[in-house]
């Protein structure tokens, strides 16, 4: 089905993830540290990478940074630390998702399936001949929905994969109140597990990327968020 690279210095963790991944019919390759992970990614392609943060030789963040220089393979980070700073660091490096240890292997596989399904949808969209482009403020903010590109005052804005997902979902549903549960379910692709902080962190990163156009994202206290195009 899919080829998954599992990177963790704990053999017990690798064995646990392998068990569930192979049960669902996936092929698994293992690496015990970041250096080995980078070497493997240079030699062959993977559908997704599940990688621990704290490892010898080369930590997960550094390994992700190296891999992102030559590959856009989706990456899920595993960490015993759930601080917002660590999550922001990972997302800014291009991590697709962040799972805090101890974790449920079943939930991890749901996240894997959701990310790979989203990647497949994006590939289908990129094959379409005509691009849907939405502009705001006379073109100051320009979003190419089909190509998943965002421009501010003519300059392309670089976002993390999940920032793009969140932005384009909110853009598609602009002027609609979106609950936190709805956003997690639709953007992350799995049932809401109560981790609203992950969503709030991505909203914070998205607003930073949009700069002065962050005003289009309204906070609905006690509910969630809304993208308002009448600002």
Beta strands, then each sheet from edge to edge (+ up, - down):
strand 1: 3-7
strand 2: 27-31
strand 3: 48-52
strand 4: 74-79
strand 5: 97-100
strand 6: 133-136
strand 7: 141-144
strand 8: 149-152
strand 9: 155-156
strand 10: 178-179
strand 11: 217-220
strand 12: 224-227
sheet 1: 2+ 1+ 3+ 4+ 5+
sheet 2: 6+ 7- 8+ 9-
sheet 3: 10+ 12- 11+
end
